[in-house]
Amino acid sequence: MKKMPKAELNREVDTYLEKVGLKEFADKKVYELSGGMKQRAAIASALINNPEILLMDEPFGALDALTREQMQGFIRNIWWNTGKTIFFITHDVDEALLLGTRILIMSKHPGKIVTDFQAAFTRSYVEDNSDDVRYTESFHQKRNYVLSLINSN
C-alpha cells in the first residue's frame, strides 16, 4: 500500500515482527501459528502502517488465560512505548481496568454510554512493573462500581 521498494518493506516487516516477538516465525503460514501468535501478527500488520489510533475489538476473547495475560502485557507495552491511542473493546471488566486509561461503560439496548471515567491502574501496572494494582482496595472498588453499572442496565 505504501508503494515502497521491496527491500525497505522487508526491513519494516522484520522490524515489526521483532517488536511482536515473531521474527523467527516469519517464514510460517498464518494457519501454522498459535492463537496468540496470530493476534501478534495482526497487531504487527496494523502497526506497520503507523496508525494514530489502533482499534481492537475483543482481540483476546478466544485466547487461553496465559496467552491472554501475555497479550495484555504486550498491549500495555505498545501503549507505553509508542503513546498511541488504543481503542480497546472488551466485555471483561478486569481487562478494561488493567488496560484502560479511560473507561466507557455502555448499556445493553440501545447501546448508550452510561458512564465515562479515568483509570490509572494501567499506568501503575507499567510503572511498578507489577500486577499488584489488581489486588488494591481502589481496584476492587472500581471493579464493583463497574459491575453494579453493568448489572443495573
C-alpha positions in Angstrom: 0.0 0.0 0.0 2.9 2.3 0.7 4.5 1.6 -2.7 7.9 1.3 -1.2 10.9 -0.7 -2.5 10.7 -4.4 -1.6 14.0 -4.3 0.4 12.7 -1.4 2.5 9.4 -3.2 3.0 11.2 -6.4 4.1 13.2 -4.4 6.7 10.0 -2.9 8.1 8.3 -6.3 8.2 11.3 -7.7 10.1 11.3 -4.7 12.5 7.6 -5.2 13.4 7.9 -9.0 13.6 10.7 -8.4 16.0 8.6 -6.0 18.1 5.8 -8.6 18.4 8.2 -11.4 19.1 7.6 -13.3 15.9 10.8 -12.8 13.9 11.7 -16.5 14.0 8.3 -17.4 12.6 8.5 -15.0 9.6 8.5 -18.0 7.1 5.4 -19.6 8.6 1.9 -19.5 7.1 -0.8 -18.0 9.3 -2.5 -21.3 9.8 0.7 -22.6 11.4 0.6 -20.0 14.1 -1.0 -20.3 17.6 -3.9 -18.1 18.5 -1.6 -15.7 20.4 0.8 -15.6 17.5 -2.0 -14.8 15.1 -3.0 -11.9 17.3 0.5 -10.6 17.5 0.8 -10.9 13.7 -2.4 -9.0 13.2 -1.1 -6.3 15.6 2.2 -6.1 13.7 0.2 -5.8 10.5 -1.7 -2.8 11.9 1.3 -1.1 13.5 3.4 -1.3 10.3 1.1 1.4 8.9 1.8 3.7 11.9 -1.8 4.4 12.7 -2.7 7.2 15.1 -5.4 5.0 16.6 -5.4 1.3 17.0 -8.9 -0.2 17.1 -9.1 -3.6 18.9 -12.5 -5.2 19.1 -12.3 -8.0 21.7 -8.9 -9.3 20.4 -8.2 -11.6 23.3 -11.7 -13.2 23.7 -10.7 -16.6 22.3 -7.3 -16.9 23.9 -6.3 -19.1 26.9 -5.6 -17.4 30.2 -1.8 -17.4 29.9 -1.7 -16.1 26.3 -4.3 -13.5 27.2 -2.1 -12.2 30.1 0.9 -12.1 27.7 -1.0 -10.2 25.1 -2.4 -7.7 27.7 1.2 -7.1 28.7 2.2 -6.6 25.1 -0.6 -4.1 24.5 0.4 -2.2 27.7 4.0 -2.0 26.3 2.8 -0.8 22.9 0.8 2.0 24.6 3.6 2.9 27.0 6.4 2.9 24.4 4.6 4.5 21.5 2.0 6.7 23.1 -0.6 5.5 20.6 -4.2 5.7 21.3 -5.7 2.2 21.6 -9.5 1.9 21.4 -10.0 -1.4 23.1 -13.4 -3.1 23.3 -13.9 -5.8 25.8 -16.6 -7.4 28.0 -14.0 -8.3 30.6 -14.2 -5.8 33.5 -10.7 -6.6 34.8 -9.2 -6.4 31.3 -10.8 -3.0 30.8 -9.5 -1.7 34.2 -6.0 -3.2 33.7 -5.6 -1.9 30.1 -7.6 1.3 30.0 -6.8 4.9 31.0 -10.3 6.0 30.1 -13.2 3.6 30.6 -16.6 3.9 28.9 -19.5 1.7 30.0 -22.3 1.1 27.6 -25.9 0.0 28.3 -27.2 -3.2 26.6 -30.0 -1.9 24.3 -29.8 0.6 22.9 -26.1 0.9 23.3 -25.6 4.3 25.0 -22.7 5.4 27.1 -23.8 5.1 30.8 -20.5 6.4 32.3 -17.1 7.6 31.3 -14.2 7.8 33.8 -10.5 7.9 34.0 -8.5 5.0 35.4 -4.8 5.0 36.5 -4.4 1.2 37.0 -2.6 0.7 33.7 0.0 3.4 34.4 0.6 1.9 37.9 0.9 -1.6 36.4 3.6 -0.4 33.9 5.5 2.0 36.3 5.7 -0.6 39.1 6.3 -3.5 36.7 3.9 -5.5 38.8 0.3 -6.6 38.7 -0.1 -5.8 42.4 -2.5 -3.0 41.4 -5.2 -5.6 40.8 -5.2 -6.5 44.5 -5.7 -3.0 45.8 -8.8 -1.7 47.5 -9.2 1.0 44.9 -9.1 -1.5 42.1 -11.8 -3.6 43.8 -14.0 -0.6 44.5 -13.8 0.5 40.8 -14.4 -3.1 39.7 -17.5 -3.3 41.9 -18.7 0.1 40.7 -18.4 -1.1 37.0 -20.2 -4.4 37.8 -23.0 -2.5 39.5 -23.5 -0.3 36.5 -23.5 -3.3 34.1 -26.0 -5.2 36.3 -28.3 -2.2 36.6 -28.6 -1.5 32.9 
